[in-house]
Amino acid sequence: MQARQHIHLIGICGTAMASLAGLLQLRGHRVTGSDAAAYPPMSDLLQSLQIPVAQPYAEANLQPHPDLVIVGNAISRGNVELEYLLDQRIPFRSMAAILHDEFLPGRESLVIAGTHGKTTTTSMLAWIYEVASRQNAALSPSFLIGGVAENFGTSFMLRSSRPFLLEGDEYDTAFFDKGPKFLHYFPDAAILTHVEFDHADIYRDLDAVKTAFKRLVNLIPRRGRVVAYDGSENVTECVARAFCPVERYGFAADSHWRIADLDQAGAITRWTLLRAREPFAALQLPLAGEHNALNATAAAALAAGQGIPAAAIAEALATFQSVKRRLEVRAEVEGITVIDDFAHHPTAIRETLRALRSRYPGRRLWAILEPRSNTLRRNVFQRELTESLQLADEVVLASVFQSQNIPAEERLSPEAVIAGLHAAGHPAVLLADADAIVADVAPRLRAGDVVAILSNGGFGGIYEKLPAALALVTEASR
């Protein structure tokens, strides 16, 4: 696509789609988009780019006809714009295919994949490259991340240098391409963080998930490398037949990259990173949580293997500013801290609550959860979800998002989760929606409380509504 074109993205407010919109705009194309609902941080990003977003979906959004339409993977047959473009034979592609064809030729493709941690790990790796590029401009990174990296203030970047860092999503590509998006990226090197059953709407079982990751590993050339977490039998299985070198990272004594002397003090995490049993670097990260130390170690390992010196890695991690919607402090009102985290899986919820326990020791911890992801809305992890939520002092559960779209026999039972929490001696309540939650919770919060709002969506505007209600409660009490 050398000439300037009008490109329209259906489902533009998805994290990857919004990032692609920005890349296409940087290429000089006129970009428009549409979605059912827009919410931060991607709606803010698109607004800052002055990319118009039409709501709701309508045939008029494709008139006059764009030169090309990118169809997001959340778009299914029956969508009014999709049906119109098929009837009118407007050219269309998937996000992953456009990335492969238009942005990756001639680049070094570095893919960060895994069930958990890939957004943060990709952001860390991008910042490591950015810091290293101050001494070597050839390391200046292009990237596409499924979230807004706070060091950059954006989720995408396009440079003329070779490194291109990609968050490798295992979700399917489009309604016409049911393979994972990451199979389009043909990595020169990759990170594999975790492998667990997820995306219950498209994967039959854990074996199907593992097959997808095995296929990704099988794409890496012999000259490449995969950095793989050492604490998962599923990861071990997925990298067992790699044709390239495999470097394990984590806490195992025999791993190539080993975390030693991990120390967590409030918001600071420190550890010594060993490479082949020899000290490589003393690392410090301004984030809480063992999982973040693992993410940083994976990024450091891949960067070191690509020739980035230890000093640049240490400097970058010490100045890393996290990712929007990953343990993000959204408000502090009269000593009450409101946290936003992109929860999508019981394991992620567990690690988030563990990190908050470390970051805010001795404070009462609330978990307010909206079961919204396609995995959490199902009962496949109902027991594990109940166990994860027991790490909180108070639990508030919202109704299952769009529960009517999940067959009754597959649907999560919030009532059963609440009953399980009560049986374990944990206070918990089920409330219908964000408004009901705000009305119930705001008067019960007190100074020192930490409130973790867990959702992978807009959650009815609760991120704005709860701090506003807290301010009103405070004002009324004076």
C-alpha positions as CSV (number, residue, x, y, z in Angstrom):
1,M,0.0,0.0,0.0
2,Q,2.3,2.7,-1.2
3,A,-0.3,5.3,-2.1
4,R,-2.4,7.1,0.5
5,Q,-5.6,5.2,1.1
6,H,-8.7,5.5,3.2
7,I,-8.7,2.6,5.6
8,H,-11.6,1.8,7.9
9,L,-11.3,-0.4,11.0
10,I,-14.3,-2.3,12.3
11,G,-13.8,-2.8,16.0
12,I,-11.2,0.0,16.2
13,C,-11.3,0.3,20.0
14,G,-9.7,-3.1,20.6
15,T,-6.3,-2.6,22.0
16,A,-4.5,-4.1,19.0
17,M,-6.8,-2.5,16.5
18,A,-6.4,1.0,17.9
19,S,-2.6,0.4,17.8
20,L,-2.8,-0.7,14.2
21,A,-4.9,2.4,13.4
22,G,-2.0,4.5,14.7
23,L,0.6,2.7,12.7
24,L,-1.5,3.1,9.5
25,Q,-1.9,6.8,10.2
26,L,1.9,7.1,10.6
27,R,2.2,5.5,7.2
28,G,0.2,8.4,5.8
29,H,-3.2,6.7,5.3
30,R,-6.5,8.3,6.2
31,V,-7.9,6.2,9.0
32,T,-11.4,5.9,10.3
33,G,-13.1,3.4,12.5
34,S,-16.2,2.2,14.2
35,D,-17.1,0.3,17.4
36,A,-20.0,-0.6,19.6
37,A,-18.5,1.1,22.6
38,A,-15.4,3.2,23.3
39,Y,-13.7,3.4,26.7
40,P,-10.2,4.4,28.0
41,P,-7.4,4.0,27.5
42,M,-7.8,3.2,23.7
43,S,-10.6,5.7,23.2
44,D,-8.3,8.4,24.7
45,L,-5.5,7.3,22.4
46,L,-7.7,7.5,19.3
47,Q,-9.0,10.9,20.3
48,S,-5.4,12.1,20.7
49,L,-4.6,10.9,17.2
50,Q,-7.8,12.6,15.9
51,I,-8.9,9.3,14.4
52,P,-12.8,9.5,14.1
53,V,-14.7,6.7,15.8
54,A,-18.3,6.1,14.7
55,Q,-20.8,4.6,17.2
56,P,-22.7,2.4,16.7
57,Y,-22.0,0.1,13.7
58,A,-23.9,1.3,10.6
59,E,-23.8,0.9,6.9
60,A,-23.3,4.7,6.7
61,N,-19.9,4.4,8.3
62,L,-18.7,2.7,5.1
63,Q,-20.1,5.4,2.8
64,P,-18.4,6.5,0.6
65,H,-16.6,3.2,0.4
66,P,-13.1,3.1,1.9
67,D,-10.3,1.6,-0.1
68,L,-9.7,-1.1,2.5
69,V,-11.5,-2.4,5.6
70,I,-9.7,-4.1,8.5
71,V,-12.1,-6.5,10.3
72,G,-11.3,-6.9,14.0
73,N,-11.4,-10.4,15.5
74,A,-14.3,-9.5,17.7
75,I,-16.5,-8.9,14.6
76,S,-18.8,-11.8,13.6
77,R,-21.2,-12.5,10.8
78,G,-24.4,-10.5,11.4
79,N,-22.5,-7.3,12.2
80,V,-24.2,-4.6,10.0
81,E,-20.9,-3.2,8.6
82,L,-19.5,-6.7,7.9
83,E,-22.6,-7.7,6.0
84,Y,-22.5,-4.5,4.0
85,L,-18.9,-4.8,3.0
86,L,-19.4,-8.4,1.9
87,D,-22.4,-7.5,-0.1
88,Q,-20.6,-4.5,-1.7
89,R,-17.3,-6.4,-2.2
90,I,-15.3,-3.8,-0.4
91,P,-11.7,-5.2,0.0
92,F,-11.0,-6.3,3.6
93,R,-8.1,-7.9,5.5
94,S,-7.3,-8.9,9.1
95,M,-5.2,-6.9,11.5
96,A,-2.5,-9.6,11.7
97,A,-2.3,-10.0,7.9
98,I,-1.8,-6.3,7.4
99,L,1.0,-6.2,10.1
100,H,2.8,-9.1,8.3
101,D,2.5,-7.7,4.8
102,E,3.0,-4.0,5.4
103,F,5.1,-3.6,8.5
104,L,7.3,-6.7,9.1
105,P,9.2,-7.2,5.8
106,G,12.8,-6.4,6.3
107,R,12.4,-6.2,10.1
108,E,13.6,-8.3,13.0
109,S,10.3,-9.7,14.5
110,L,10.4,-10.2,18.2
111,V,7.2,-11.8,19.6
112,I,6.1,-11.9,23.2
113,A,3.5,-14.6,23.8
114,G,1.9,-16.4,26.7
115,T,-1.4,-16.6,28.6
116,H,-0.3,-14.0,31.1
117,G,2.1,-11.1,31.3
118,K,2.7,-10.5,27.6
119,T,1.5,-6.8,27.6
120,T,3.7,-5.8,30.4
121,T,6.7,-7.9,29.2
122,T,6.4,-6.3,25.7
123,S,6.3,-2.9,27.2
124,M,9.4,-3.6,29.3
125,L,11.3,-5.0,26.3
126,A,10.3,-1.9,24.3
127,W,11.6,0.4,27.0
128,I,14.9,-1.6,27.3
129,Y,15.4,-1.2,23.5
130,E,14.6,2.5,23.8
131,V,17.1,3.1,26.5
132,A,19.7,1.1,24.7
133,S,19.1,3.1,21.5
134,R,20.5,6.2,23.2
135,Q,23.9,4.6,22.7
136,N,23.1,2.7,19.5
137,A,20.4,4.2,17.2
138,A,20.1,0.8,15.4
139,L,18.3,-0.5,18.4
140,S,15.5,2.1,18.3
141,P,12.3,-0.1,18.4
142,S,9.1,-0.2,16.5
143,F,6.4,-1.9,18.5
144,L,2.7,-2.9,18.8
145,I,1.5,-3.5,22.3
146,G,-2.0,-4.5,23.6
147,G,-2.0,-1.6,26.1
148,V,-0.6,1.9,26.5
149,A,3.0,1.7,27.8
150,E,3.3,4.6,30.2
151,N,7.0,5.3,29.3
152,F,5.9,6.1,25.8
153,G,2.4,7.3,26.3
154,T,1.3,5.1,23.4
155,S,0.8,1.5,22.4
156,F,2.6,1.7,19.1
157,M,5.7,3.1,17.5
158,L,7.1,3.0,14.0
159,R,10.8,3.6,13.3
160,S,13.1,2.9,10.3
161,S,15.4,0.6,12.3
162,R,15.0,-3.2,12.2
163,P,13.6,-4.3,15.6
164,F,9.9,-4.7,15.7
165,L,8.4,-5.9,19.0
166,L,5.0,-7.5,18.9
167,E,2.6,-8.7,21.6
168,G,1.7,-12.1,20.2
169,D,-2.0,-12.8,20.9
170,E,-3.2,-16.4,20.8
171,Y,-6.7,-15.3,20.1
172,D,-8.1,-16.0,16.7
173,T,-7.4,-13.6,13.8
174,A,-10.8,-12.9,12.2
175,F,-14.1,-14.4,11.3
176,F,-12.5,-15.8,8.1
177,D,-9.2,-16.8,9.8
178,K,-9.6,-18.8,13.0
179,G,-5.9,-19.4,13.6
180,P,-4.1,-17.4,16.3
181,K,-2.9,-13.9,15.3
182,F,0.7,-14.6,16.4
183,L,1.1,-17.2,13.6
184,H,1.2,-14.3,11.2
185,Y,4.3,-12.7,12.8
186,F,7.0,-15.3,12.0
187,P,9.3,-14.4,14.9
188,D,13.1,-14.2,14.8
189,A,13.0,-14.7,18.5
190,A,10.3,-15.0,21.1
191,I,9.3,-15.1,24.8
192,L,6.9,-17.6,26.1
193,T,5.6,-16.5,29.5
194,H,2.9,-19.0,30.6
195,V,0.6,-21.5,29.0
196,E,-2.8,-22.1,30.6
197,F,-6.3,-22.8,29.4
198,D,-7.9,-19.6,28.3
199,H,-10.2,-18.1,25.7
200,A,-12.8,-20.8,26.3
201,D,-14.9,-19.4,23.5
202,I,-12.5,-20.5,20.8
203,Y,-10.3,-23.2,22.4
204,R,-11.8,-26.6,23.1
205,D,-9.4,-27.5,25.9
206,L,-5.8,-27.1,27.2
207,D,-4.4,-29.3,24.5
208,A,-5.8,-27.0,21.8
209,V,-4.1,-24.1,23.5
210,K,-0.8,-25.9,23.7
211,T,-1.1,-26.8,20.0
212,A,-1.3,-23.1,19.1
213,F,1.8,-22.3,21.1
214,K,3.7,-25.3,19.7
215,R,3.0,-23.9,16.2
216,L,4.4,-20.5,17.2
217,V,7.6,-22.1,18.5
218,N,7.8,-24.2,15.3
219,L,8.0,-20.9,13.2
220,I,11.2,-19.7,14.9
221,P,14.3,-20.3,12.7
222,R,17.3,-22.3,13.9
223,R,19.3,-19.0,14.2
224,G,16.6,-17.6,16.5
225,R,15.9,-18.2,20.2
226,V,13.0,-18.7,22.5
227,V,13.1,-17.5,26.2
228,A,10.6,-19.7,28.1
229,Y,9.3,-19.6,31.7
230,D,10.7,-22.5,33.8
231,G,7.8,-22.9,36.2
232,S,5.2,-24.5,33.9
233,E,5.0,-28.0,32.6
234,N,2.8,-26.7,29.8
235,V,5.6,-24.3,28.6
236,T,8.1,-27.1,28.8
237,E,5.9,-29.2,26.5
238,C,5.4,-26.4,24.1
239,V,9.2,-25.7,23.6
240,A,10.3,-29.3,23.7
241,R,10.6,-29.7,19.9
242,A,12.0,-26.2,19.1
243,F,14.6,-26.1,16.3
244,C,16.2,-23.0,17.9
245,P,18.0,-22.6,21.2
246,V,15.7,-22.5,24.3
247,E,16.7,-20.5,27.3
248,R,14.6,-21.0,30.4
249,Y,14.0,-18.3,33.0
250,G,12.6,-18.1,36.5
251,F,13.5,-19.6,39.9
252,A,14.7,-23.1,39.0
253,A,18.3,-23.8,40.0
254,D,19.3,-25.1,36.5
255,S,17.6,-22.3,34.5
256,H,19.8,-20.3,32.1
257,W,18.3,-17.1,33.6
258,R,17.7,-17.4,37.3
259,I,16.1,-15.0,39.8
260,A,18.0,-14.9,43.0
261,D,17.6,-13.0,46.3
262,L,14.2,-11.6,45.4
263,D,13.2,-8.8,47.7
264,Q,9.9,-7.0,47.7
265,A,9.6,-3.8,49.7
266,G,6.4,-1.8,49.0
267,A,6.4,-0.7,45.4
268,I,10.1,-1.7,44.8
269,T,11.2,-5.2,43.8
270,R,14.9,-6.1,43.7
271,W,16.8,-9.2,42.7
272,T,20.0,-10.6,41.3
273,L,19.8,-12.0,37.8
274,L,22.1,-15.0,37.1
275,R,23.0,-16.0,33.6
276,A,24.3,-19.6,33.3
277,R,24.9,-19.5,37.1
278,E,27.0,-16.3,36.8
279,P,25.9,-12.9,38.0
280,F,24.5,-10.9,35.1
281,A,22.9,-7.8,36.7
282,A,21.5,-6.4,39.9
283,L,18.0,-5.4,38.9
284,Q,15.4,-3.1,40.5
285,L,11.8,-2.6,39.3
286,P,9.4,0.1,40.6
287,L,6.5,-2.4,40.6
288,A,5.3,-4.9,43.1
289,G,4.7,-8.6,42.6
290,E,6.7,-11.7,41.8
291,H,5.0,-11.9,38.5
292,N,6.4,-8.5,37.5
293,A,9.9,-9.7,38.4
294,L,9.4,-12.7,36.1
295,N,8.1,-10.4,33.3
296,A,11.2,-8.2,33.7
297,T,13.5,-11.2,33.7
298,A,12.0,-12.5,30.5
299,A,12.5,-9.1,28.8
300,A,16.0,-8.8,30.1
301,A,16.9,-12.3,28.9
302,L,15.6,-11.7,25.3
303,A,17.3,-8.2,25.2
304,A,20.6,-9.6,26.4
305,G,20.5,-12.3,23.7
306,Q,20.0,-9.6,21.1
307,G,23.1,-7.8,22.2
308,I,21.8,-5.2,24.6
309,P,24.3,-4.6,27.5
310,A,23.3,-5.3,31.1
311,A,23.8,-1.7,32.1
312,A,21.1,-0.5,29.7
313,I,18.7,-3.3,30.8
314,A,19.2,-2.4,34.5
315,E,18.6,1.3,33.7
316,A,15.5,0.7,31.7
317,L,13.9,-1.6,34.3
318,A,14.7,0.8,37.1
319,T,12.8,3.6,35.2
320,F,9.9,1.5,33.9
321,Q,6.5,3.1,34.4
322,S,4.1,0.2,33.9
323,V,1.1,-0.1,31.5
324,K,-2.3,1.5,31.6
325,R,-4.8,-0.8,33.3
326,R,-2.1,-2.9,34.9
327,L,-2.2,-2.2,38.7
328,E,-2.9,1.4,37.7
329,V,-3.8,3.8,40.5
330,R,-6.9,5.6,39.2
331,A,-7.7,7.7,42.3
332,E,-6.8,8.4,45.9
333,V,-9.6,9.9,47.9
334,E,-9.3,10.6,51.6
335,G,-6.7,7.8,52.0
336,I,-8.7,5.3,49.9
337,T,-6.7,4.0,46.9
338,V,-8.6,2.8,43.8
339,I,-6.7,0.5,41.5
340,D,-7.6,-0.6,37.9
341,D,-6.4,-3.9,36.7
342,F,-7.1,-5.7,33.4
343,A,-8.3,-9.0,35.0
344,H,-9.2,-11.8,32.5
345,H,-8.3,-15.1,34.2
346,P,-8.2,-16.5,37.8
347,T,-4.4,-16.8,37.7
348,A,-4.1,-13.1,36.7
349,I,-6.5,-12.1,39.6
350,R,-4.4,-14.2,42.1
351,E,-1.2,-12.5,41.0
352,T,-2.7,-9.0,41.1
353,L,-4.0,-9.5,44.6
354,R,-0.7,-11.0,45.8
355,A,1.1,-7.9,44.3
356,L,-1.3,-5.5,46.1
357,R,-0.7,-7.4,49.4
358,S,3.0,-6.7,48.9
359,R,2.6,-3.2,47.8
360,Y,0.1,-2.2,50.5
361,P,0.9,-4.3,53.6
362,G,-1.5,-4.2,56.5
363,R,-4.3,-2.4,54.5
364,R,-7.8,-3.7,53.9
365,L,-8.0,-5.0,50.4
366,W,-11.2,-5.0,48.3
367,A,-11.7,-7.0,45.1
368,I,-14.5,-5.7,42.9
369,L,-14.8,-8.1,39.9
370,E,-16.8,-8.0,36.7
371,P,-16.8,-11.4,35.1
372,R,-16.4,-10.1,31.5
373,S,-13.7,-12.1,29.6
374,N,-14.8,-15.1,27.6
375,T,-13.1,-17.3,30.1
376,L,-14.4,-15.7,33.3
377,R,-17.9,-15.7,32.1
378,R,-17.8,-19.5,31.9
379,N,-17.7,-22.0,34.8
380,V,-14.6,-23.7,33.6
381,F,-12.5,-22.0,36.3
382,Q,-15.3,-21.4,38.9
383,R,-13.4,-23.1,41.7
384,E,-10.1,-21.4,40.8
385,L,-11.8,-18.0,40.7
386,T,-13.2,-18.5,44.2
387,E,-9.8,-19.5,45.5
388,S,-8.1,-16.4,43.9
389,L,-10.6,-14.0,45.4
390,Q,-9.9,-15.4,48.9
391,L,-6.8,-13.2,48.8
392,A,-9.0,-10.2,49.3
393,D,-10.5,-9.0,52.6
394,E,-13.8,-8.0,51.0
395,V,-15.2,-9.2,47.7
396,V,-17.8,-7.6,45.5
397,L,-18.9,-9.5,42.4
398,A,-20.9,-8.1,39.5
399,S,-23.3,-10.0,37.4
400,V,-21.8,-11.9,34.4
401,F,-21.4,-9.5,31.5
402,Q,-23.9,-10.3,28.7
403,S,-24.7,-13.6,30.4
404,Q,-27.4,-14.3,27.8
405,N,-24.7,-15.0,25.3
406,I,-23.3,-17.9,27.3
407,P,-25.2,-21.3,27.4
408,A,-26.7,-21.8,30.8
409,E,-24.8,-25.1,31.3
410,E,-21.5,-23.3,30.6
411,R,-22.2,-20.1,32.5
412,L,-20.3,-18.9,35.6
413,S,-22.5,-19.0,38.7
414,P,-21.7,-15.8,40.7
415,E,-24.0,-17.1,43.4
416,A,-21.8,-20.3,43.7
417,V,-18.7,-18.1,43.9
418,I,-20.2,-16.0,46.7
419,A,-21.3,-19.1,48.5
420,G,-17.8,-20.6,48.2
421,L,-16.3,-17.4,49.6
422,H,-18.8,-17.4,52.5
423,A,-18.0,-21.0,53.3
424,A,-14.3,-20.1,53.5
425,G,-15.1,-17.3,55.9
426,H,-14.6,-14.4,53.5
427,P,-17.1,-11.4,53.3
428,A,-18.6,-11.3,49.8
429,V,-21.6,-9.8,48.1
430,L,-23.2,-10.1,44.6
431,L,-24.5,-6.9,43.1
432,A,-26.1,-6.3,39.7
433,D,-23.9,-3.6,38.1
434,A,-21.5,-0.7,38.6
435,D,-24.2,1.6,39.9
436,A,-25.4,-0.8,42.5
437,I,-21.8,-1.6,43.5
438,V,-20.9,2.1,43.9
439,A,-24.0,2.7,46.0
440,D,-23.2,-0.2,48.3
441,V,-19.4,0.1,48.6
442,A,-18.7,3.9,48.8
443,P,-20.3,4.3,52.2
444,R,-18.4,1.3,53.6
445,L,-14.9,2.3,52.5
446,R,-12.6,3.9,55.0
447,A,-9.2,5.5,55.0
448,G,-6.4,3.0,54.3
449,D,-8.6,0.8,52.1
450,V,-7.2,-0.4,48.7
451,V,-9.9,-1.2,46.1
452,A,-8.9,-3.4,43.2
453,I,-11.4,-3.0,40.3
454,L,-10.9,-6.1,38.1
455,S,-12.3,-6.1,34.6
456,N,-11.1,-6.2,31.0
457,G,-13.8,-3.7,29.9
458,G,-15.4,-0.4,30.8
459,F,-17.3,-1.9,33.7
460,G,-20.2,0.6,33.4
461,G,-17.9,3.6,34.1
462,I,-17.1,2.4,37.7
463,Y,-13.6,3.8,37.5
464,E,-15.0,7.3,37.4
465,K,-18.2,6.7,39.4
466,L,-16.6,5.2,42.5
467,P,-14.1,8.1,43.1
468,A,-16.9,10.6,42.5
469,A,-19.1,8.9,45.0
470,L,-16.3,8.8,47.5
471,A,-15.8,12.5,47.2
472,L,-19.5,13.1,47.8
473,V,-19.5,10.8,50.9
474,T,-16.5,12.7,52.2
475,E,-18.1,16.1,51.6
476,A,-21.3,15.0,53.3
477,S,-19.5,13.8,56.4
478,R,-17.8,17.1,57.0
